[in-house]
């Protein structure tokens, strides 16, 4: 049904909360879990090798001077800088801790103990830094764990530490460069979960959006919620215009309504904004079918009427 709406969440708890709000507003809604396989190219090698392949590619591209080379150089330079930053995080950890010390307490507390994400920007930066270091330590078998937290088992030269990066974050390396620097390339596959909230077509009846707006502010889902509100407004305007056309003459044919919105501009928000409709006859036919199911319209295709 085309009048229904979908909102995607990465958190099942947030999706369940959204469904609850819709139902409290007397709007039908359901929740389903979508499982997908995500595959990404992963490069893995000691820091000195990764640094070497980056620097070699940057020099080669600059020397070639081909059209658009600046964009590739910038992407490689940013990737290299991220790698250096991570290497320096590791070095700082080795300087401030000795083997046998408990480390990365903020990360351990979030993942194992209280589960509360950092609230301040400073705490979040520390959390992300610890997460980066923990990933590198795990990759190099330098971690142990007990009831109190994670333990640094030994240290190595930061330049010898195996590090990794995803291929979709940078331009592709040449095959010969990967072989020269002995970079391991693998395909990392994992399942991802998306929680899909689907409303019924009765969502077009929503008038007071305050409760939804307040709830969505608490979720980190701005792109999805903005899309929902925009789509809802467009569909409400579309349905209102269809009702207005039918009400004007008391009836209207499906064919007339299907051709009406191929190219049609309507003002909204006191003429401060317009909606330009470019909708296919098939889409409008689906809208009319949804309106019949909602009990808004009745009659044959040649004489559609409002249900009063």
C-alpha positions in Angstrom: 0.0 0.0 0.0 1.6 3.3 -1.1 0.1 5.4 1.7 1.9 3.4 4.3 5.3 4.6 5.6 8.5 2.9 6.6 11.0 4.1 9.2 14.3 2.3 9.6 16.0 1.9 12.9 19.4 0.4 13.9 18.1 -0.1 17.5 15.3 -2.6 18.2 14.3 -0.8 21.4 13.9 2.5 19.6 11.8 0.8 16.9 9.6 -0.8 19.5 9.1 2.6 21.1 8.1 4.1 17.8 5.5 1.4 17.2 4.1 2.0 20.6 3.7 5.7 19.9 1.9 5.1 16.6 -0.5 2.7 18.3 -1.2 5.2 21.1 -2.1 7.7 18.3 -4.5 5.1 16.9 -2.3 4.5 13.9 -1.7 1.0 12.8 2.0 0.0 12.8 4.1 -3.1 12.8 7.7 -4.0 13.3 9.9 -6.5 11.4 13.6 -7.3 11.5 15.5 -7.2 8.2 18.7 -9.2 8.1 21.2 -8.5 5.4 24.7 -9.7 4.5 27.3 -6.9 4.4 30.6 -7.6 2.6 33.6 -5.2 2.7 37.2 -5.4 1.4 39.6 -5.3 4.3 43.3 -4.5 4.1 45.6 -5.8 6.9 49.3 -5.4 7.4 51.9 -4.0 9.9 51.7 -0.2 10.2 55.1 0.3 8.4 53.8 -1.6 5.4 50.5 0.2 5.2 52.3 3.5 5.6 54.6 2.5 2.8 51.9 1.6 0.3 50.0 4.8 1.0 53.1 6.9 0.5 54.0 5.0 -2.7 50.6 5.4 -4.2 50.5 9.2 -3.3 53.9 9.7 -5.0 52.9 7.7 -8.1 49.6 9.5 -8.6 51.3 12.9 -8.2 54.0 12.1 -10.7 51.5 10.8 -13.2 49.5 14.0 -13.0 46.4 12.6 -14.6 43.2 14.5 -14.7 41.5 14.5 -11.3 44.6 13.2 -9.5 44.2 15.7 -6.6 41.0 14.0 -5.5 42.8 10.6 -5.2 45.8 12.1 -3.5 43.5 13.8 -0.9 41.7 10.6 -0.2 45.0 8.6 0.2 46.4 11.4 2.4 43.4 11.4 4.7 43.5 7.6 4.9 47.2 7.8 5.8 46.6 10.4 8.5 43.9 8.3 10.1 46.3 5.4 10.1 49.1 7.5 11.7 46.6 8.8 14.4 45.7 5.3 15.3 49.3 4.3 15.5 50.0 7.2 17.8 47.1 6.2 20.0 48.7 2.8 20.4 52.1 4.3 21.2 50.5 6.5 23.9 48.9 3.4 25.4 52.3 1.6 25.6 53.9 4.7 27.1 51.3 5.1 29.9 50.8 1.4 30.7 53.0 -1.6 31.3 52.2 -5.3 30.7 49.7 -6.5 33.4 47.9 -3.1 33.7 44.2 -2.8 33.2 43.5 -0.5 30.3 40.6 1.1 28.4 38.3 1.3 31.4 35.7 3.6 29.7 35.2 1.1 26.9 35.0 -1.9 29.3 32.4 0.0 31.5 30.2 0.7 28.5 30.4 -2.7 26.9 30.5 -5.0 30.0 29.5 -3.1 33.1 26.8 -0.4 33.0 26.1 -0.2 29.2 25.7 3.6 29.4 27.2 5.5 26.4 29.3 8.6 27.2 27.3 11.8 27.4 29.9 14.5 27.0 31.9 15.1 23.9 35.2 14.7 25.8 34.0 11.3 27.2 32.8 10.2 23.7 36.2 11.0 22.2 38.0 9.0 24.9 35.6 6.1 24.3 36.2 6.1 20.6 40.0 6.3 21.1 39.9 3.4 23.5 37.8 1.4 21.0 40.4 2.0 18.3 43.3 1.0 20.5 41.4 -2.1 21.7 40.7 -3.2 18.1 44.4 -2.9 17.3 45.5 -4.7 20.5 43.1 -7.5 19.8 44.4 -7.8 16.2 47.9 -8.3 17.6 46.9 -10.7 20.5 48.0 -8.2 23.1 44.9 -8.3 25.3 43.5 -10.5 28.1 40.4 -10.0 30.1 39.2 -10.7 33.7 36.3 -9.6 35.8 37.9 -6.2 36.4 38.5 -5.3 32.8 41.0 -5.7 29.9 44.6 -6.4 30.6 47.6 -5.4 28.4 49.6 -8.6 28.1 52.7 -7.3 26.4 53.9 -4.4 24.2 55.5 -4.3 20.7 56.9 -1.6 18.5 53.9 0.5 17.2 55.4 0.4 13.7 55.2 -3.4 13.8 51.6 -3.5 15.0 49.2 -5.1 12.5 46.5 -2.7 11.6 43.5 -2.8 9.2 41.3 -0.5 7.2 38.3 -1.0 4.9 38.7 -0.7 1.2 35.6 1.5 0.7 37.3 4.2 2.8 40.0 4.9 0.2 40.7 4.5 -3.5 41.8 0.9 -4.5 45.4 0.0 -4.2 47.1 -1.5 -7.3 47.7 -5.2 -7.2 51.4 -4.9 -7.7 51.6 -2.4 -4.7 49.7 -4.9 -2.5 52.1 -7.7 -3.4 55.2 -5.5 -3.0 54.2 -4.4 0.6 52.7 -7.8 1.5 49.3 -6.4 2.3 46.7 -9.0 3.1 43.4 -8.3 1.3 40.3 -10.2 2.5 36.6 -9.9 2.2 34.9 -9.4 5.5 31.2 -10.6 5.7 28.8 -10.1 8.5 25.1 -9.9 9.1 23.5 -6.6 9.8 20.1 -5.9 11.4 17.7 -3.2 10.5 14.4 -2.8 12.4 11.6 -1.6 10.1 8.6 0.2 11.4 5.7 0.1 8.9 2.6 2.2 9.4 -0.7 1.5 7.8 -2.2 3.9 5.3 -4.2 5.4 8.1 -1.0 7.4 8.9 -2.4 10.1 6.7 -4.9 10.9 9.5 -2.1 12.1 11.7 -2.5 15.7 12.7 -0.7 16.3 16.0 2.9 15.2 15.4 4.2 16.6 18.7 4.7 13.2 20.5 6.4 11.7 17.4 8.7 14.7 17.0 9.7 14.6 20.7 10.4 10.9 20.5 12.5 11.2 17.3 14.6 13.9 18.8 15.8 11.3 21.4 16.9 8.9 18.6 20.0 9.2 16.4 17.9 8.8 13.3 17.5 12.2 11.8 17.7 11.2 8.1 15.0 8.6 8.4 12.7 10.7 10.5 13.1 13.8 8.3 12.1 11.6 5.3 9.1 10.3 7.2 7.7 13.8 8.0 8.4 15.0 4.4 6.7 12.0 2.9 3.8 12.2 5.3 3.2 15.9 4.4 3.3 15.2 0.7 0.9 12.3 1.0 -1.5 14.3 3.1 -1.5 17.1 0.5 -2.0 14.6 -2.3 -5.0 12.9 -0.6 -6.5 16.3 0.3 -6.2 17.4 -3.3 -7.9 14.2 -4.6 -10.7 14.7 -2.1 -11.0 18.3 -3.2 -11.3 17.4 -6.9 -14.0 14.8 -6.2 -15.9 17.1 -3.9 -15.9 19.9 -6.4 -18.1 18.0 -8.9 -19.4 15.4 -6.5 -17.6 12.6 -8.4 -14.6 12.0 -10.5 -13.3 9.2 -12.7 -10.2 7.2 -11.9 -8.8 8.1 -15.4 -9.2 11.8 -14.7 -7.5 11.6 -11.3 -4.7 9.4 -12.7 -3.8 12.0 -15.3 -4.2 15.0 -12.9 -0.9 14.4 -11.1 1.4 13.6 -14.0 2.5 17.3 -13.7 0.9 19.3 -11.0 2.1 22.0 -8.6 0.4 22.8 -5.3 1.2 25.5 -2.8 1.6 24.6 0.9 2.4 26.4 4.1 0.5 29.6 3.2 2.1 29.7 -0.3 5.6 29.8 1.1 6.4 26.4 -0.4 5.2 24.3 -3.4 5.0 20.6 -4.1 5.6 19.6 -7.7 3.9 16.2 -8.3 5.3 14.0 -11.1 3.3 10.8 -10.3 2.6 8.0 -12.7 -1.0 6.9 -13.3 -0.2 3.5 -11.7 0.9 5.3 -8.5 -2.3 7.4 -8.3 -4.3 4.2 -8.9 -2.6 2.6 -5.9 -3.4 5.7 -3.8 -7.1 5.5 -4.8 -7.1 1.8 -3.9 -5.7 2.7 -0.4 -8.3 5.4 0.0 -11.0 2.9 -0.8 -9.6 0.5 1.8 -9.6 3.3 4.4 -13.3 3.9 3.6 -12.7 7.4 2.3 -13.8 6.7 -1.3 -16.5 4.5 -2.8 -18.0 3.8 -6.2 -16.9 2.5 -9.6 -13.8 3.7 -11.3 -15.9 5.9 -13.6 -17.8 7.5 -10.7 -15.6 7.8 -7.5 -17.4 9.5 -4.7 -16.6 10.6 -1.1 -17.9 8.6 1.8 -19.8 11.1 3.9 
